[in-house]
């Protein structure tokens, strides 16, 4: 199956579960499975920035790793730029796999652990050239310097080691490493969550500038809704392994049609001490991903839940043009 011309990435009915075992003295037996990603379908357009949001443990990072085949999916389809990724990785064709790896790169959450402390920045940025063999060795030095300038660092930084940089500078280096193979899609997994607030704005502005200059697409994974609103075109909201709402960013933030999204947005701090806003306090705890509730997974905590919600799982429906919500009663929020 091929992607449509406007979509760079299409994910359909993606499933990733992690098995849990009881270990005995000699044998281990299956005790259950974690429903990390459960029947998820999303698309990312060319030049689009899709924000993926939700509480910790909802499956955001697993979704990002699975679409890159850092985790192998249990079932579903992943199509990137017209290529069937499941078939390509299943074929073990090294050239196809390298081509896909060049197309999709990842920026990890923690810049203190994602860079090898024993390698200079020059060696770190040259490693993609060695693996993918797409840049002649005589051009490595010039390309490394170009990459450093692209993320607002200096040429002399190439001879230093990661421990000589601040967290923000390390994350710039991680972004430069991702750009070394000229990808079309970058999976940014909480790229600013471990940085100081003042540095976060710089990194977000850098990501926006790079998107405009190089025509990149992003899957921007975050629980920081303020940063998501700043840089994304569209938002997908995830809860317990399921997508529960997706639409244009402004639509989701101004007119959420899912009770879970409404609760998430009510928790965003407002920098105005005189402005009052009702904060939605959800009862109970997030259910276990090893034993999700029947019906709607949010119904044990939802203030609008009825008997129907505990019995039937809501489908992700188009409530208004390009605005989808998985709730039996989304129309009441229009």
Backbone bond lengths (Angstrom), bond angles and torsions (degrees), N, CA, C in turn:
res aa  C-N    CA-C-N  psi(-1)  N-CA   C-N-CA  omega(-1)  CA-C   N-CA-C  phi
1 X - - - 1.467 - - 1.518 110.10 -
2 X 1.327 117.90 138.14 1.456 121.71 -178.92 1.523 110.41 -104.24
3 X 1.315 115.29 150.58 1.449 119.45 175.52 1.517 109.66 -73.73
4 X 1.341 116.60 155.35 1.454 119.80 173.01 1.522 108.59 -70.78
5 X 1.319 116.09 158.79 1.458 119.98 -171.20 1.519 112.55 -62.08
6 X 1.347 118.44 -30.71 1.452 118.86 -176.71 1.525 112.65 -84.28
7 X 1.325 117.62 -14.52 1.459 120.80 -178.23 1.523 110.87 -100.59
8 X 1.322 115.31 128.94 1.463 120.53 175.06 1.521 110.49 -82.87
9 X 1.335 115.76 -37.06 1.473 121.16 -177.29 1.522 109.35 -132.88
10 X 1.325 116.03 134.73 1.456 121.97 173.51 1.524 108.66 -130.89
11 X 1.323 115.60 124.89 1.458 122.17 176.19 1.518 107.39 -115.77
12 X 1.329 116.92 128.77 1.463 120.72 -178.75 1.518 110.26 -128.53
13 X 1.332 115.21 124.66 1.476 122.76 172.21 1.525 112.26 52.52
14 X 1.335 116.31 42.97 1.463 120.96 -177.64 1.526 110.71 -75.12
15 X 1.330 114.97 134.01 1.464 121.65 -179.70 1.519 108.94 -130.39
16 X 1.337 115.86 131.81 1.468 121.61 172.36 1.519 108.94 -141.94
17 X 1.332 116.12 112.52 1.453 122.60 176.62 1.529 108.89 -115.00
18 X 1.316 115.98 148.97 1.460 121.44 176.27 1.523 108.91 -113.01
19 X 1.316 116.22 125.49 1.462 120.74 -178.38 1.525 110.32 -75.40
20 X 1.330 115.68 144.21 1.466 123.03 175.46 1.525 107.71 -115.58
21 X 1.319 116.50 134.08 1.459 120.60 -176.58 1.528 111.17 -120.75
22 X 1.333 115.13 146.51 1.464 122.00 164.99 1.521 106.72 -93.40
23 X 1.314 116.22 124.61 1.466 119.83 -177.26 1.530 110.46 -100.39
24 X 1.332 114.43 122.52 1.453 119.89 174.81 1.517 110.55 -96.85
25 X 1.305 116.29 -168.35 1.461 120.39 -179.33 1.530 110.39 -67.87
26 X 1.341 115.98 -40.71 1.456 119.98 -177.77 1.523 112.95 -114.46
27 X 1.330 116.98 -33.31 1.456 120.78 -173.39 1.523 111.03 -123.34
28 X 1.313 115.12 160.40 1.456 120.06 171.17 1.524 108.38 -123.05
29 X 1.331 115.76 141.20 1.453 121.28 -178.48 1.526 109.37 -121.67
30 X 1.329 115.28 148.84 1.453 120.62 -179.09 1.527 110.09 -69.58
31 X 1.344 115.88 128.03 1.462 120.90 -179.98 1.526 112.28 -105.73
32 X 1.311 117.17 -16.90 1.460 120.88 -178.33 1.512 109.96 160.60
33 X 1.316 116.65 -168.90 1.455 120.58 177.84 1.519 110.11 -149.98
34 X 1.316 115.16 144.98 1.461 122.39 178.53 1.530 108.39 -88.27
35 X 1.333 116.24 122.17 1.468 121.51 -179.79 1.530 108.21 -85.68
36 X 1.331 116.22 77.15 1.464 120.14 -174.08 1.527 111.61 -72.09
37 X 1.325 116.40 -47.14 1.472 122.20 177.40 1.519 106.90 -131.34
38 X 1.335 116.85 121.96 1.462 121.34 -171.33 1.522 111.31 -128.07
39 X 1.326 116.45 99.47 1.461 122.00 174.04 1.529 111.68 58.89
40 X 1.331 116.42 54.84 1.466 122.24 -177.71 1.526 110.13 -97.37
41 X 1.332 115.83 134.01 1.468 122.09 175.77 1.528 108.79 -129.93
42 X 1.326 117.49 122.03 1.462 121.90 176.78 1.526 109.06 -143.26
43 X 1.322 116.43 161.36 1.459 121.89 173.54 1.526 108.87 -130.54
44 X 1.319 115.95 152.05 1.466 121.97 173.16 1.517 107.68 -129.99
45 X 1.317 116.60 121.61 1.458 121.21 -178.41 1.521 111.78 -79.05
46 X 1.297 115.96 167.03 1.464 121.28 177.70 1.529 108.97 -69.20
47 X 1.329 116.06 126.03 1.456 120.83 -177.65 1.512 114.32 75.77
48 X 1.325 117.62 11.30 1.462 121.61 -178.30 1.521 111.14 -97.12
49 X 1.312 115.93 151.59 1.460 122.51 175.81 1.517 107.79 -117.93
50 X 1.326 116.77 105.19 1.465 122.10 179.71 1.515 109.50 -96.05
51 X 1.331 116.83 123.61 1.450 121.46 175.33 1.517 110.50 -90.50
52 X 1.332 116.84 132.83 1.462 122.72 176.66 1.518 107.53 -114.71
53 X 1.350 116.63 114.60 1.462 120.76 -172.78 1.523 110.48 -125.06
54 X 1.333 114.86 161.94 1.455 121.91 178.88 1.513 109.82 156.78
55 X 1.330 115.82 170.07 1.462 120.71 -179.88 1.528 110.79 -66.78
56 X 1.328 115.77 160.76 1.461 120.58 175.29 1.527 109.66 -58.71
57 X 1.330 115.64 135.16 1.456 120.18 179.00 1.514 114.75 89.83
58 X 1.346 117.51 4.55 1.470 119.13 -177.13 1.528 112.38 -81.94
59 X 1.327 118.01 -11.22 1.466 120.61 177.61 1.513 114.69 110.82
60 X 1.349 117.77 8.66 1.468 120.89 -176.33 1.530 111.60 -61.05
61 X 1.317 116.87 -52.72 1.465 120.77 -177.10 1.524 110.82 -65.78
62 X 1.332 117.22 -39.08 1.468 119.95 178.37 1.518 110.75 -61.48
63 X 1.335 117.10 -39.44 1.460 120.43 176.86 1.524 110.33 -61.02
64 X 1.341 117.03 -44.70 1.453 120.57 179.03 1.522 112.39 -62.51
65 X 1.320 117.36 -43.35 1.462 120.89 -179.63 1.519 111.63 -69.40
66 X 1.340 116.70 -34.33 1.462 120.12 -178.40 1.522 111.47 -70.63
67 X 1.335 117.20 -39.58 1.466 118.17 179.96 1.524 111.01 -68.19
68 X 1.350 117.01 -20.81 1.470 120.74 175.60 1.522 112.99 -93.58
69 X 1.345 115.91 -0.85 1.461 122.66 -177.70 1.527 112.59 62.29
70 X 1.329 116.06 28.44 1.462 119.48 164.35 1.525 108.60 -76.77
71 X 1.328 116.20 -23.98 1.454 124.14 166.96 1.524 106.50 -123.64
72 X 1.321 117.55 134.46 1.464 120.10 -178.08 1.518 110.41 -81.69
73 X 1.337 118.94 126.91 1.466 120.38 -179.00 1.527 111.76 -68.27
74 X 1.341 115.73 149.77 1.467 120.28 175.83 1.526 110.95 -77.42
75 X 1.325 115.94 -38.55 1.465 120.62 177.33 1.521 108.81 -161.97
76 X 1.331 115.63 171.75 1.461 120.42 179.99 1.521 111.65 110.33
77 X 1.333 115.52 177.85 1.456 122.43 -177.83 1.526 110.20 -121.33
78 X 1.329 115.97 139.09 1.463 122.25 173.02 1.523 106.73 -130.92
79 X 1.327 116.41 114.38 1.464 121.08 -179.28 1.519 109.11 -118.51
80 X 1.332 115.15 122.14 1.462 120.90 -179.83 1.522 109.16 -118.20
81 X 1.309 116.48 120.01 1.466 122.77 174.79 1.533 111.82 50.01
82 X 1.339 116.00 42.99 1.461 121.05 178.50 1.508 115.01 85.22
83 X 1.334 118.65 -0.43 1.462 121.22 -178.49 1.522 110.87 -107.84
84 X 1.321 115.95 136.14 1.459 122.76 175.79 1.531 108.08 -80.68
85 X 1.330 116.45 105.13 1.463 120.00 -174.99 1.520 112.21 -69.56
86 X 1.323 117.33 -36.22 1.471 119.91 -179.92 1.521 110.05 -61.83
87 X 1.336 116.72 -44.33 1.465 120.26 179.14 1.520 111.08 -67.60
88 X 1.346 116.66 -39.47 1.471 120.07 -177.59 1.521 111.38 -64.74
89 X 1.337 117.28 -46.53 1.459 119.59 179.61 1.524 110.95 -70.70
90 X 1.323 117.01 -30.87 1.460 120.01 178.07 1.524 112.07 -70.17
91 X 1.325 116.95 -27.84 1.466 120.89 -178.67 1.527 112.69 -76.82
92 X 1.340 116.59 -16.21 1.477 121.80 -177.30 1.528 112.30 63.09
93 X 1.329 117.38 20.21 1.464 121.92 178.51 1.535 107.81 -75.13
94 X 1.335 117.19 108.73 1.455 121.31 -173.16 1.519 112.61 -63.21
95 X 1.328 117.98 -35.74 1.458 120.19 -179.12 1.531 110.87 -68.07
96 X 1.329 117.74 -42.61 1.457 121.20 177.08 1.524 110.97 -63.16
97 X 1.324 115.08 -42.82 1.462 119.69 -178.37 1.523 110.80 -65.02
98 X 1.336 117.11 -42.01 1.461 119.83 178.23 1.523 111.17 -63.60
99 X 1.347 116.51 -38.01 1.453 120.48 179.06 1.540 110.44 -63.61
100 X 1.320 116.70 -41.01 1.459 120.40 177.96 1.522 110.89 -68.40
101 X 1.323 116.97 -40.20 1.470 120.54 178.77 1.528 110.77 -62.69
102 X 1.344 116.47 -36.59 1.462 119.05 177.62 1.524 110.91 -68.35
103 X 1.319 116.71 -30.67 1.457 119.95 -177.46 1.513 114.24 -76.35
104 X 1.349 117.25 -30.75 1.466 121.91 -177.43 1.523 108.63 -124.77
105 X 1.319 116.49 122.90 1.462 121.69 177.82 1.528 109.59 -125.89
106 X 1.323 115.90 163.10 1.462 120.70 -174.82 1.520 110.56 -127.49
107 X 1.328 115.49 139.48 1.462 122.45 170.39 1.525 106.18 -110.37
108 X 1.320 115.90 118.04 1.462 120.44 -172.91 1.530 111.45 -83.88
109 X 1.324 113.79 166.02 1.460 120.62 -172.72 1.528 113.37 -67.43
110 X 1.314 116.49 -44.90 1.465 119.99 -170.71 1.531 110.94 -105.08
111 X 1.323 118.79 106.78 1.467 120.24 -179.00 1.533 112.77 -70.86
112 X 1.344 117.04 -11.19 1.465 119.69 -179.74 1.524 111.58 -81.87
113 X 1.327 118.08 -18.48 1.472 120.53 -179.91 1.526 112.72 -116.45
114 X 1.324 118.43 -10.18 1.464 119.80 -176.68 1.523 113.18 -87.79
115 X 1.334 118.01 -6.53 1.462 121.66 178.19 1.531 109.41 -113.74
116 X 1.326 116.73 134.55 1.467 121.75 -179.58 1.524 109.36 -70.06
117 X 1.349 118.65 118.07 1.465 120.71 -176.57 1.521 114.14 -68.69
118 X 1.337 117.78 -13.42 1.467 120.75 -177.65 1.532 112.49 -92.09
119 X 1.329 116.80 -4.28 1.464 120.93 -176.86 1.527 110.32 -110.34
120 X 1.320 115.79 143.20 1.465 118.93 172.83 1.534 108.56 -72.23
121 X 1.319 115.69 165.21 1.463 119.55 178.79 1.525 110.07 -63.03
122 X 1.319 116.84 -35.89 1.465 120.06 176.92 1.527 110.77 -59.18
123 X 1.335 117.32 -46.35 1.468 121.23 179.77 1.524 111.19 -65.43
124 X 1.340 116.73 -38.94 1.471 120.51 179.58 1.526 110.59 -62.25
125 X 1.342 116.53 -42.77 1.460 119.99 -177.42 1.527 112.33 -78.76
126 X 1.324 117.13 -20.58 1.467 120.09 176.91 1.531 112.20 -83.00
127 X 1.311 117.39 -21.10 1.469 120.32 -176.59 1.534 112.86 -56.20
128 X 1.348 120.00 -42.67 1.471 118.85 175.81 1.521 113.22 -60.51
129 X 1.346 118.03 -33.05 1.467 120.70 178.41 1.534 110.17 -65.88
130 X 1.337 115.57 -38.01 1.465 120.39 -179.27 1.528 110.37 -67.84
131 X 1.334 116.19 -42.14 1.470 120.62 -176.27 1.525 111.60 -71.91
132 X 1.337 116.03 -45.70 1.467 119.21 -172.02 1.530 113.68 -94.08
133 X 1.340 117.08 -14.55 1.472 121.32 174.83 1.537 112.36 54.71
134 X 1.325 117.25 36.37 1.463 120.43 -178.08 1.525 112.73 -103.24
135 X 1.352 116.39 -2.70 1.461 121.05 179.43 1.529 108.48 -129.41
136 X 1.328 119.48 125.14 1.471 121.36 177.21 1.533 110.59 -59.27
137 X 1.327 116.81 144.80 1.461 120.86 -175.50 1.522 112.47 -59.77
138 X 1.312 117.60 -32.60 1.465 120.21 -179.13 1.534 112.05 -66.35
139 X 1.331 117.49 -17.19 1.462 121.26 -179.47 1.531 113.22 -99.58
140 X 1.333 117.94 -1.69 1.463 121.06 -174.66 1.530 112.10 -58.10
141 X 1.319 116.06 -47.90 1.469 119.77 -175.52 1.518 111.24 -60.29
142 X 1.327 115.78 -46.21 1.461 119.71 -179.85 1.531 111.32 -63.62
143 X 1.349 116.34 -40.25 1.460 119.77 -179.73 1.526 111.38 -66.36
144 X 1.336 116.99 -39.45 1.470 120.35 178.33 1.522 110.30 -61.66
145 X 1.339 116.17 -45.10 1.467 119.37 178.98 1.535 111.22 -63.04
146 X 1.324 116.67 -38.40 1.467 120.39 178.07 1.528 110.88 -63.79
147 X 1.320 115.91 -41.09 1.468 120.01 179.81 1.526 111.04 -64.41
148 X 1.325 116.61 -41.74 1.467 119.86 179.12 1.531 111.06 -64.52
149 X 1.323 116.57 -41.68 1.475 119.13 177.45 1.526 110.81 -63.90
150 X 1.325 116.12 -35.52 1.457 121.28 -177.94 1.531 111.64 -61.42
151 X 1.347 116.61 -31.42 1.471 120.82 -179.80 1.534 111.18 -105.11
152 X 1.335 116.09 19.25 1.469 122.76 174.78 1.527 113.83 65.31
153 X 1.337 116.03 40.33 1.453 122.10 171.19 1.533 108.01 -116.92
154 X 1.340 116.14 170.17 1.466 121.18 -174.91 1.528 111.32 -101.77
155 X 1.327 115.56 160.77 1.464 120.73 -178.31 1.527 111.82 -61.01
156 X 1.333 117.06 -38.17 1.470 119.37 -176.43 1.532 112.00 -67.90
157 X 1.320 117.85 -15.23 1.463 120.26 177.04 1.528 112.03 -66.09
158 X 1.330 116.76 -18.48 1.468 120.24 -177.19 1.527 112.18 -63.46
159 X 1.323 117.90 -26.78 1.468 120.78 -176.66 1.529 112.71 -90.31
160 X 1.298 117.66 0.83 1.465 120.46 -178.81 1.529 111.38 -94.41
161 X 1.350 114.18 169.63 1.460 121.64 178.22 1.531 109.51 -104.74
162 X 1.349 117.68 158.81 1.473 120.10 -176.84 1.525 115.24 -54.30
163 X 1.343 117.99 -33.91 1.471 119.16 -176.04 1.537 112.33 -68.50
164 X 1.327 117.18 -11.94 1.463 121.22 179.99 1.530 112.77 -87.46
165 X 1.343 116.85 4.43 1.460 120.73 -176.85 1.522 111.62 -118.38
166 X 1.318 115.78 156.76 1.461 121.70 173.79 1.535 109.53 -77.30
167 X 1.323 116.25 171.32 1.462 120.37 179.52 1.517 112.38 -60.06
168 X 1.333 116.71 -42.48 1.461 119.81 179.38 1.504 112.60 -64.89
169 X 1.347 116.93 -39.19 1.464 120.44 178.57 1.530 110.77 -67.71
170 X 1.335 116.45 -38.56 1.466 119.37 177.62 1.523 111.24 -61.94
171 X 1.345 115.94 -40.36 1.455 118.01 -179.69 1.530 110.62 -67.88
172 X 1.331 117.40 -32.36 1.465 120.11 174.01 1.532 110.37 -62.77
173 X 1.328 116.21 -40.25 1.464 120.49 178.28 1.529 110.16 -65.06
174 X 1.340 117.15 -40.23 1.460 120.91 177.86 1.532 110.74 -62.61
175 X 1.326 116.40 -37.83 1.469 120.47 177.14 1.525 109.92 -67.16
176 X 1.340 116.63 -41.77 1.465 120.57 177.93 1.521 110.92 -61.07
177 X 1.320 116.80 -40.43 1.471 120.24 178.27 1.530 110.82 -62.35
178 X 1.345 116.27 -40.60 1.468 119.85 178.09 1.522 111.42 -63.58
179 X 1.338 116.34 -34.20 1.469 120.59 -178.22 1.524 113.05 -78.99
180 X 1.329 117.29 -10.50 1.467 120.87 -172.96 1.522 113.12 -62.62
181 X 1.340 117.77 -23.53 1.472 120.07 -178.41 1.532 111.14 -107.22
182 X 1.335 117.15 15.63 1.470 122.59 178.33 1.525 112.64 53.16
183 X 1.340 117.76 58.64 1.469 119.88 -179.09 1.525 111.38 -74.16
184 X 1.326 115.16 161.55 1.463 120.90 172.24 1.531 111.23 -97.88
185 X 1.336 116.42 -25.54 1.463 121.69 -177.62 1.519 109.61 -129.35
186 X 1.323 116.54 131.74 1.465 121.68 175.30 1.521 109.03 -119.01
187 X 1.326 115.75 127.91 1.463 121.79 173.21 1.522 106.48 -92.62
188 X 1.332 116.40 109.50 1.465 122.10 -178.78 1.522 108.19 -102.40
189 X 1.334 116.43 104.13 1.463 121.65 -175.02 1.525 109.83 -94.73
190 X 1.317 117.01 101.11 1.470 122.72 -179.71 1.533 110.90 47.96
191 X 1.333 119.35 53.05 1.469 120.71 -170.19 1.516 114.64 -68.97
192 X 1.337 118.78 -14.44 1.470 119.85 -177.89 1.533 112.52 -121.05
193 X 1.333 117.98 3.86 1.468 119.31 -172.33 1.522 113.38 -68.68
194 X 1.339 117.94 -25.16 1.463 120.18 -178.33 1.525 112.50 -98.22
195 X 1.343 116.92 10.36 1.460 121.00 -176.13 1.522 111.37 -107.68
196 X 1.335 116.20 157.90 1.461 121.14 174.94 1.522 109.89 -61.64
197 X 1.325 115.77 153.90 1.462 120.55 -176.10 1.522 111.52 -58.82
198 X 1.334 117.73 -41.97 1.467 120.31 -178.49 1.523 111.77 -65.06
199 X 1.342 116.64 -33.20 1.465 121.12 -179.94 1.527 110.70 -76.97
200 X 1.342 116.28 -30.83 1.468 119.36 -179.60 1.533 111.11 -55.99
201 X 1.319 116.16 -45.04 1.465 120.06 -178.11 1.521 110.57 -60.67
202 X 1.336 117.57 -38.63 1.464 120.79 179.53 1.528 111.35 -64.45
203 X 1.328 116.76 -43.04 1.461 120.38 -179.28 1.531 110.58 -68.29
204 X 1.324 117.22 -40.31 1.462 120.21 177.83 1.527 111.11 -63.17
205 X 1.338 116.58 -41.84 1.465 119.91 177.18 1.530 111.26 -64.15
206 X 1.343 115.89 -37.56 1.467 119.87 177.50 1.527 110.63 -62.75
207 X 1.340 117.29 -45.43 1.464 120.83 179.46 1.530 110.76 -60.79
208 X 1.336 116.26 -40.55 1.468 120.57 179.02 1.523 111.02 -65.08
209 X 1.339 117.18 -43.73 1.468 121.26 179.32 1.522 111.37 -62.88
210 X 1.347 116.43 -42.97 1.461 119.98 180.00 1.524 111.34 -64.83
211 X 1.331 115.89 -36.53 1.458 119.63 178.53 1.530 110.79 -62.33
212 X 1.328 115.79 -42.07 1.466 119.99 -179.63 1.524 111.79 -69.65
213 X 1.336 116.83 -39.68 1.470 120.51 -176.83 1.524 112.83 -73.84
214 X 1.332 116.59 -38.99 1.462 120.19 -171.61 1.530 113.62 -110.09
215 X 1.347 117.45 0.24 1.464 120.15 179.40 1.510 113.50 65.71
216 X 1.320 117.44 33.70 1.461 122.01 -177.70 1.529 111.89 -73.70
217 X 1.317 114.75 156.30 1.461 121.97 166.55 1.524 107.34 -112.20
218 X 1.339 116.63 147.93 1.459 121.04 179.30 1.523 110.80 -126.22
219 X 1.325 115.64 143.16 1.459 121.64 157.31 1.517 104.44 -105.23
220 X 1.340 115.91 104.35 1.465 121.46 -173.53 1.526 108.35 -99.27
221 X 1.328 116.26 105.20 1.463 122.60 -177.02 1.523 109.00 -94.22
222 X 1.330 117.15 126.84 1.461 119.02 -177.08 1.525 110.68 -165.71
223 X 1.340 115.06 154.58 1.466 120.20 167.59 1.532 110.24 -105.29
224 X 1.336 116.42 -0.03 1.466 121.86 177.61 1.528 108.31 -87.74
225 X 1.327 116.04 95.17 1.456 120.16 -172.81 1.528 112.58 -67.11
226 X 1.317 117.29 -27.48 1.466 119.83 179.25 1.531 111.07 -64.90
227 X 1.333 116.72 -43.31 1.466 119.48 178.61 1.522 110.86 -69.86
228 X 1.324 116.30 -33.64 1.467 119.89 177.71 1.526 110.13 -62.30
229 X 1.321 116.14 -43.39 1.469 119.13 -179.87 1.524 111.34 -66.27
230 X 1.329 116.58 -29.97 1.462 120.23 -176.11 1.521 112.53 -70.52
231 X 1.334 118.23 -38.43 1.467 117.93 -168.16 1.526 115.36 -120.69
232 X 1.341 119.59 -5.14 1.462 118.94 -175.41 1.526 112.27 -98.77
233 X 1.342 114.92 155.62 1.461 121.73 174.36 1.526 111.28 -92.26
234 X 1.341 114.64 -33.67 1.454 120.79 -174.76 1.518 108.60 -143.38
235 X 1.337 116.68 153.87 1.461 120.89 -175.62 1.529 109.54 -129.58
236 X 1.341 115.88 138.89 1.458 122.52 169.85 1.531 107.19 -118.78
237 X 1.328 116.24 128.83 1.466 122.13 -178.31 1.521 108.18 -102.66
238 X 1.335 116.12 130.39 1.467 121.24 -174.88 1.517 110.41 -117.73
239 X 1.331 116.10 139.71 1.469 121.61 176.98 1.523 108.77 -142.70
240 X 1.319 116.59 121.54 1.458 123.48 177.84 1.534 112.72 48.20
241 X 1.335 115.82 48.50 1.454 120.67 174.52 1.499 115.58 84.79
242 X 1.349 118.24 -0.19 1.465 122.25 -177.42 1.524 110.44 -120.02
243 X 1.335 117.26 146.31 1.456 121.76 169.45 1.526 107.61 -82.52
244 X 1.339 116.90 123.31 1.466 120.23 -176.36 1.526 112.63 -108.31
245 X 1.340 117.97 -16.57 1.458 119.98 176.93 1.518 109.26 -161.54
246 X 1.325 115.59 144.34 1.460 119.84 175.55 1.524 109.22 -153.78
247 X 1.330 115.53 138.18 1.454 121.92 177.97 1.519 108.59 -172.37
248 X 1.329 116.36 -176.16 1.452 120.54 172.51 1.527 109.20 -60.66
249 X 1.335 115.77 148.73 1.459 120.65 -173.62 1.522 112.35 -55.80
250 X 1.319 117.81 -49.23 1.466 120.27 -178.68 1.519 111.95 -61.70
251 X 1.341 117.11 -36.90 1.463 120.89 178.88 1.525 111.19 -62.81
252 X 1.331 116.24 -45.55 1.467 120.13 -178.38 1.523 110.85 -64.93
253 X 1.333 116.81 -39.99 1.462 119.84 -175.80 1.528 112.60 -77.74
254 X 1.309 118.49 -29.42 1.469 120.08 -176.94 1.522 112.74 -98.13
255 X 1.352 117.67 -27.57 1.459 119.57 -177.62 1.531 109.98 -142.02
256 X 1.344 118.33 66.33 1.459 120.37 179.10 1.529 110.72 -66.77
257 X 1.330 115.84 138.44 1.460 120.71 -176.53 1.523 112.72 -111.40
258 X 1.333 116.94 9.54 1.460 121.22 177.87 1.525 109.18 -124.47
259 X 1.331 118.99 133.65 1.478 120.92 -178.18 1.529 113.60 -57.42
260 X 1.339 117.31 -33.38 1.464 118.99 179.03 1.523 110.93 -67.68
261 X 1.334 116.68 -43.07 1.462 120.38 177.06 1.523 110.47 -60.93
262 X 1.328 117.34 -41.02 1.460 121.07 178.90 1.525 111.04 -60.21
263 X 1.328 116.98 -40.61 1.469 120.46 178.79 1.524 111.33 -67.15
264 X 1.347 117.20 -40.70 1.466 120.64 177.78 1.528 111.14 -60.32
265 X 1.330 115.83 -47.03 1.460 120.16 -176.18 1.523 111.64 -67.89
266 X 1.326 118.17 -30.26 1.469 120.77 -179.48 1.526 111.93 -68.42
267 X 1.347 116.69 -16.80 1.474 120.65 -178.92 1.520 112.72 -88.16
268 X 1.349 118.39 -4.85 1.460 120.09 -179.92 1.527 109.31 -70.80
269 X 1.334 118.58 125.13 1.467 120.23 178.52 1.528 111.72 -65.38
270 X 1.324 116.63 142.17 1.462 122.16 176.25 1.527 108.54 -108.81
271 X 1.342 118.66 124.15 1.473 121.28 -177.60 1.530 112.45 -77.33
272 X 1.321 116.42 50.78 1.461 121.81 179.16 1.521 107.97 -147.11
273 X 1.337 117.63 102.44 1.472 120.78 -175.46 1.523 114.01 -64.37
274 X 1.325 117.22 -18.10 1.457 119.83 -177.47 1.528 112.91 -94.13
275 X 1.314 116.93 -7.90 1.463 119.86 -178.60 1.522 109.51 -91.18
276 X 1.317 116.38 126.26 1.457 121.82 179.61 1.524 110.18 -97.21
277 X 1.335 115.17 141.46 1.452 119.73 175.66 1.513 108.33 -148.61
278 X 1.321 115.89 139.60 1.459 120.58 179.98 1.523 109.58 -75.93
279 X 1.315 115.67 122.51 1.456 120.41 178.17 1.523 109.04 -95.43
280 X 1.323 116.44 129.34 1.458 121.13 -179.10 1.531 108.86 -86.11
281 X 1.325 115.69 115.27 1.465 121.14 178.37 1.522 108.19 -97.68
282 X 1.323 116.88 112.85 1.455 120.34 -179.22 1.522 110.90 -79.44
283 X 1.330 118.62 133.63 1.466 120.52 178.59 1.520 111.42 -75.14
284 X 1.339 115.27 156.18 1.453 119.98 173.39 1.514 114.04 70.85
285 X 1.320 114.63 -170.97 1.453 122.42 -179.18 1.527 109.90 -111.44
286 X 1.330 115.29 163.67 1.462 119.74 174.66 1.530 108.19 -63.72
287 X 1.342 119.06 127.05 1.472 120.31 179.60 1.519 111.87 -59.48
288 X 1.320 115.33 159.16 1.455 120.72 -179.82 1.524 110.33 -69.91
289 X 1.331 115.87 136.19 1.470 120.44 177.44 1.522 111.66 -72.59
290 X 1.331 117.70 -10.97 1.470 119.88 176.48 1.523 111.40 -82.32
291 X 1.330 116.81 -18.35 1.464 120.62 -179.73 1.525 109.00 -145.11
292 X 1.333 118.08 70.62 1.456 121.02 -176.72 1.526 111.40 -62.07
293 X 1.327 118.34 148.17 1.461 121.23 179.20 1.531 111.01 -63.45
294 X 1.335 117.89 152.02 1.468 119.99 175.34 1.521 110.13 -71.15
295 X 1.321 116.13 163.29 1.459 119.53 -179.75 1.515 111.15 68.51
296 X 1.325 116.13 -139.43 1.458 121.03 175.81 1.522 109.30 -71.62
297 X 1.322 117.63 127.92 1.468 120.34 -176.26 1.523 112.24 -69.16
298 X 1.315 117.06 -17.56 1.460 120.61 -179.15 1.535 112.18 -92.57
299 X 1.332 118.50 -6.96 1.461 119.54 -170.00 1.534 114.85 -62.26
300 X 1.365 121.40 -31.07 1.471 118.40 178.63 1.527 113.75 -64.02
301 X 1.345 117.80 -18.67 1.467 121.06 -177.73 1.526 112.64 -114.82
302 X 1.334 116.69 -2.62 1.461 121.06 -172.42 1.531 112.02 -84.46
303 X 1.334 118.28 129.27 1.470 120.72 179.41 1.527 113.33 -71.07
304 X 1.330 118.23 -12.53 1.462 121.23 -177.67 1.523 112.27 -108.21
305 X 1.325 118.84 7.23 1.463 122.39 -173.02 1.523 111.61 -66.55
306 X 1.333 114.89 142.50 1.464 122.62 174.37 1.526 108.61 -125.42
307 X 1.322 115.28 -177.57 1.462 119.82 179.62 1.531 111.15 -61.53
308 X 1.339 116.65 -32.91 1.466 121.09 177.97 1.521 111.13 -60.11
309 X 1.337 116.88 -38.29 1.469 121.43 -176.89 1.525 111.75 -65.45
310 X 1.330 116.72 -34.29 1.465 119.94 179.98 1.525 112.15 -80.78
311 X 1.330 116.49 -11.15 1.468 121.17 -175.86 1.523 112.85 -104.80
312 X 1.342 117.67 -39.88 1.455 121.03 -175.01 1.529 110.78 -122.07
313 X 1.347 114.98 132.68 1.460 119.52 177.16 1.526 109.32 -77.66
314 X 1.337 118.45 126.79 1.464 119.98 -179.46 1.521 111.31 -73.27
315 X 1.324 115.76 142.76 1.457 120.94 176.09 1.519 109.92 -85.01
316 X 1.324 116.28 155.04 1.462 121.37 175.05 1.527 107.07 -77.08
317 X 1.353 116.64 103.12 1.461 122.29 -172.86 1.528 111.03 -109.99
318 X 1.326 115.63 151.52 1.457 121.16 174.88 1.525 108.31 -82.63
319 X 1.329 116.33 105.97 1.461 120.92 -175.60 1.522 110.39 -85.42
320 X 1.333 116.43 -47.50 1.464 122.73 171.10 1.527 106.51 -126.44
321 X 1.334 120.03 166.72 1.461 120.34 -176.74 1.530 113.16 -49.99
322 X 1.351 116.23 120.72 1.479 124.50 177.46 1.520 113.27 65.33
323 X 1.329 118.80 15.14 1.468 122.50 177.86 1.527 107.88 -120.02
324 X 1.325 116.14 110.34 1.450 123.03 -174.99 1.531 110.31 -109.21
325 X 1.326 116.24 142.02 1.459 120.68 178.45 1.525 109.35 -146.25
326 X 1.336 116.10 140.76 1.464 122.11 176.93 1.526 108.76 -102.49
327 X 1.327 115.89 78.47 1.465 121.96 178.88 1.526 107.66 -152.37
328 X 1.330 117.00 137.15 1.461 120.52 -179.76 1.547 111.47 -65.80
329 X 1.328 116.11 -22.95 1.466 119.21 -171.68 1.527 112.69 -120.56
330 X 1.341 117.51 28.65 1.462 120.66 -177.74 1.532 112.38 -59.90
331 X 1.337 116.81 -32.23 1.464 119.69 -176.85 1.532 111.97 -61.72
332 X 1.319 118.49 -27.09 1.459 120.16 -178.54 1.524 112.68 -69.88
333 X 1.331 117.14 -14.08 1.463 120.85 -178.58 1.527 112.79 -95.56
334 X 1.345 116.76 1.47 1.459 119.68 179.87 1.515 111.99 -68.19
